[in-house]
Amino acid sequence: MSTLIVPPMSPQTAMTPEQSFFAVFCIEALADELGTTGDNIYRILTEDSNILDDYIVPCYDALHTQGKDYIVRELKELMQKRGVLGGVLE
């Protein structure tokens, strides 16, 4: 019998349904722009950089009023500043 080992999850910010929908939008938009999967972007935004909890959720009120191109550009710049943009290619 094998035992499933589940890694501990990092604490995450509680999100409203609207914030959750927006987070998925951001993840998928970045994945499309960068030619990778949503799973990879989610890992980068949570495990590698905490951008989801530190930026996307807290800034939801301002970010969700912007267009897709602006949001993707902002997130790519933040990923670059935090040194995780190169992780997309791994």
Rosetta silent file (secondary structure, phi, psi, omega in degrees, C-alpha in Angstrom):
SEQUENCE: MSTLIVPPMSPQTAMTPEQSFFAVFCIEALADELGTTGDNIYRILTEDSNILDDYIVPCYDALHTQGKDYIVRELKELMQKRGVLGGVLE
SCORE:     score description
SCORE:     0.000 S_00000001
   1 L     0.000  128.275 -180.000    0.000    0.000    0.000 S_00000001
   2 L   -95.032  151.799 -179.702    1.435    3.357   -0.995 S_00000001
   3 L  -109.531  128.370  177.204    1.037    6.509    1.021 S_00000001
   4 L   -81.841  123.845  178.760    0.207    9.763   -0.672 S_00000001
   5 L  -103.771  118.821 -179.194    2.362   12.563    0.664 S_00000001
   6 L  -103.905  122.149  179.201    0.786   15.972    0.263 S_00000001
   7 L   -66.508  149.569  178.199    3.132   18.946    0.646 S_00000001
   8 L   -63.167  141.749  178.873    2.027   21.625    3.075 S_00000001
   9 L   -90.534  143.456  176.394    0.154   24.451    1.429 S_00000001
  10 L   -76.408  148.312  178.199    1.238   27.998    1.966 S_00000001
  11 L   -63.874  137.543 -179.265   -1.351   30.256    3.549 S_00000001
  12 L  -122.360  154.927  178.354   -3.268   32.108    0.917 S_00000001
  13 L   -67.455  135.313  174.578   -5.369   35.213    0.968 S_00000001
  14 L   -66.450  135.254 -177.198   -9.102   34.583    1.191 S_00000001
  15 L  -120.365  146.238  170.688  -10.700   35.593   -2.101 S_00000001
  16 L   -75.839  164.017  176.140  -14.173   36.595   -3.102 S_00000001
  17 H   -57.060  -37.370  179.170  -15.668   34.743   -6.078 S_00000001
  18 H   -65.300  -41.614  178.373  -14.955   37.797   -8.244 S_00000001
  19 H   -65.999  -38.011  177.477  -11.305   37.859   -7.164 S_00000001
  20 H   -62.941  -45.786  178.512  -11.007   34.124   -7.858 S_00000001
  21 H   -60.773  -42.586 -179.922  -12.436   34.581  -11.351 S_00000001
  22 H   -65.730  -40.514  178.722  -10.046   37.484  -11.949 S_00000001
  23 H   -60.515  -42.613  177.543   -7.068   35.462  -10.690 S_00000001
  24 H   -63.394  -42.361  177.059   -7.919   32.702  -13.178 S_00000001
  25 H   -57.127  -47.397 -179.330   -8.222   35.326  -15.925 S_00000001
  26 H   -61.779  -44.595 -178.939   -4.754   36.683  -15.051 S_00000001
  27 H   -61.967  -48.391 -178.546   -3.206   33.218  -14.960 S_00000001
  28 H   -68.176  -37.168  177.765   -4.679   32.175  -18.299 S_00000001
  29 H   -64.049  -42.471  176.836   -3.842   35.507  -19.961 S_00000001
  30 H   -65.283  -42.084  179.769   -0.212   35.185  -18.839 S_00000001
  31 H   -60.342  -43.818  177.828   -0.088   31.556  -19.958 S_00000001
  32 H   -62.802  -45.344 -178.209   -1.348   32.533  -23.419 S_00000001
  33 H   -64.083  -39.251 -173.472    1.090   35.442  -23.662 S_00000001
  34 H   -97.148    0.069  176.564    4.080   33.417  -22.504 S_00000001
  35 L    66.869   41.821  179.949    3.254   30.198  -24.344 S_00000001
  36 L  -137.162 -170.664 -178.284    2.996   27.972  -21.309 S_00000001
  37 L   -94.695  157.276  174.527    0.346   26.296  -19.188 S_00000001
  38 H   -62.104  -35.235  178.202   -1.900   27.805  -16.568 S_00000001
  39 H   -60.790  -42.320  179.533   -0.493   25.277  -14.088 S_00000001
  40 H   -65.240  -44.887  178.996    3.022   26.598  -14.658 S_00000001
  41 H   -63.737  -42.569  178.646    1.928   30.224  -14.259 S_00000001
  42 H   -58.329  -44.784  178.996   -0.046   29.372  -11.104 S_00000001
  43 H   -59.849  -44.367 -178.944    3.052   27.717   -9.593 S_00000001
  44 H   -64.710  -41.684 -177.306    5.171   30.764  -10.436 S_00000001
  45 H   -76.833  -14.074 -179.708    2.606   33.210   -9.020 S_00000001
  46 H  -113.731  -61.798 -174.776    2.145   31.236   -5.795 S_00000001
  47 H   -75.160  -40.706 -173.956    5.103   29.024   -4.913 S_00000001
  48 H   -86.190  -24.945 -172.790    7.920   30.910   -6.634 S_00000001
  49 L  -140.548  -19.669 -176.671    6.919   34.529   -6.031 S_00000001
  50 L    63.027   23.766  179.876    3.676   34.901   -4.042 S_00000001
  51 H   -63.670  -33.600  179.946    2.502   37.468   -6.617 S_00000001
  52 H   -59.785  -50.703 -177.533   -1.043   36.132   -6.415 S_00000001
  53 H   -79.370  -29.970 -176.712   -1.384   36.881   -2.698 S_00000001
  54 H   -87.956  -21.346 -173.592    0.919   39.924   -2.600 S_00000001
  55 H  -132.563  -55.979 -173.358   -0.290   41.750   -5.701 S_00000001
  56 H   -61.790  -50.648 -178.340   -3.165   40.325   -7.739 S_00000001
  57 L   -68.925  -49.687 -179.611   -5.649   39.834   -4.883 S_00000001
  58 L   -63.457  -28.982 -177.849   -4.839   42.997   -2.888 S_00000001
  59 L   -98.912   13.714 -177.735   -4.853   45.145   -6.050 S_00000001
  60 H   -51.115  -48.025 -175.084   -7.993   43.561   -7.516 S_00000001
  61 H   -55.614  -40.148  179.552  -10.090   46.740   -7.216 S_00000001
  62 H   -84.331  -42.019 -175.199   -7.685   48.715   -9.404 S_00000001
  63 H   -65.872  -40.602 -172.910   -6.428   45.943  -11.672 S_00000001
  64 L   -69.201   -9.394  177.306   -9.774   44.541  -12.759 S_00000001
  65 L   -87.654   -6.544 -177.061  -10.722   47.894  -14.275 S_00000001
  66 L   -93.495  165.355  178.040   -7.789   47.704  -16.706 S_00000001
  67 L   -79.483  163.506 -178.352   -7.560   45.983  -20.075 S_00000001
  68 H   -56.969  -45.461 -178.196   -5.984   42.598  -20.670 S_00000001
  69 H   -60.587  -42.694  179.292   -2.857   44.018  -22.340 S_00000001
  70 H   -63.417  -46.231 -177.686   -2.177   46.357  -19.405 S_00000001
  71 H   -61.733  -47.094 -179.743   -2.681   43.592  -16.835 S_00000001
  72 H   -61.938  -43.415  179.370   -0.405   41.160  -18.670 S_00000001
  73 H   -61.574  -45.681  178.814    2.283   43.833  -19.089 S_00000001
  74 H   -60.081  -46.127 -177.821    2.118   44.749  -15.386 S_00000001
  75 H   -67.657  -38.263  176.834    2.334   41.137  -14.277 S_00000001
  76 H   -63.962  -41.679  177.375    5.225   40.371  -16.614 S_00000001
  77 H   -62.487  -42.049  179.240    7.136   43.386  -15.279 S_00000001
  78 H   -66.910  -40.606  176.751    6.501   42.288  -11.702 S_00000001
  79 H   -60.967  -39.472  178.654    7.560   38.724  -12.522 S_00000001
  80 H   -66.440  -44.329  178.957   10.764   40.094  -14.020 S_00000001
  81 H   -60.380  -35.041 -179.088   11.445   42.293  -10.974 S_00000001
  82 L   -89.273    2.478  174.331   10.977   39.300   -8.694 S_00000001
  83 L    73.776   26.397 -178.489   13.223   37.146  -10.853 S_00000001
  84 L  -116.864   -0.240 -179.090   10.635   34.537  -11.835 S_00000001
  85 H   -64.922  -36.180  177.522    9.899   35.422  -15.461 S_00000001
  86 H   -64.952  -21.216  178.919   12.672   33.066  -16.576 S_00000001
  87 H   -66.701  -17.783  178.829   10.898   30.253  -14.730 S_00000001
  88 H   -65.135  -33.151 -175.925    8.264   30.234  -17.443 S_00000001
  89 H   -82.967   -9.469 -177.254   10.783   28.720  -19.834 S_00000001
  90 L   -79.357    0.000    0.000   11.818   25.912  -17.477 S_00000001
